[in-house]
Every structure is written in C-alpha cells, then in structure tokens.
C-alpha cells in the first residue's frame, strides 16, 4: 500500500472518536498551559504572588514563557489533527 493510499483511507468511527477526544484534550491542555503561564508571569496579589516571590524572578519568567510555548504547541497539534500518520 502506497503512502498516498494510506492518507486517503477512510477512518473508522472509533478512529474518528479518538481524533475528536485527542483534539479536545489538546485544546484544553493548551489553554490551561497558556493561562498558567499568565499566572506565573503576572502574579495576582494574595493568590500566586506569595508562591512566585519565593523563587528567582528570572526563572519564573522563563517558566512562564515555556508554558506559553508548550500551550501554543498543544493548540497547534489539536488544530492539525495529525494523529494516525507516522
């Protein structure tokens, strides 16, 4: 079977359900990671400020940027839906 034939093959109902579940999971985790990055980058007084102030501010900012990048990657992966291709 050629690669083009595999890419054009119809998906079963089970595979469509798996794709939908993974897409929703990727969107949700991506949004969560971006929101977590905002909480670390811009701490709210009383909630995250006491936790964030215990650590080095530069490392906290780097961690927030990594959260944003990973969240953007998860949203992109959910958008592309490229799950069953090797």
N, C-alpha and C positions, 0 to 999 in steps of 0.2 A: 504494500500500500504506500503510495507516494505521500509526501508531506502535505501537499495541497488537498488531497482527498481526505486526510485526517482533519484538517482545519475546517473543511466544509461539511463534515459529518454532522447529522442531526443529533442533538443531545437528548438523553432520556429525561423523563420527568424527575427522577432522582437527582441527576446532574444539574438540572435547572434549579431545583430546590437548594442544592448545595451552593451553587453560584449565588443565589439570592441571599442565603444566610451569611455567606462569607462577605458579600458586598455590604450588607447592613452592619456586620461586625466591624469591617474596615472603616466605614464612615463613622460609626460610633466611637471606636477607639481613636481615630484621627481627631475627632472633635474634642474628646477627652484630653488627649495629649496637648493640643493647642491651648485649651483652657487651663490646664495645669501649668503650662509654660507662662501664661499670663499671671497666674497666681504667684509664681516664683519671681518673675521679672518685676512685677508691680505689687508688692505685698500689701494686703489690707490690714490696717491697724487693728490689733486685737485678735485677728484670726491667724494669719500666716506670718505676720511681722515678727512675733516672738520666736518662731521657729527659724525663720530665714536669718535673723540677726545673729544667731549662734554660729553661723558659718561664714567663710570667706565670701565677700560680696562678688568677687570676680568669678569664683567657681559657681556660685548660684546663677549668675547671668549666663555663663556658658551652659549650665544645665538647662536653663530655660530655652536657650537657643536650640539645643539638641532636642528638647521636647517639641519645639515648633517644627523643626525639620522632620522629625520622625512622624509627627502628626500629619504634616503635608504629604509625606510619602504614603502613609496609610490611606489617606483620602484619594491620592492618585491611583493607588493599587485597586481601591474599590471602584474607581471610575473606569479603569481599563478592563477589569474583569477577565484577566488573562490567567485563569487558574488551571486549566487542564492541558496547557501546552508546555512541552518540555524544551 
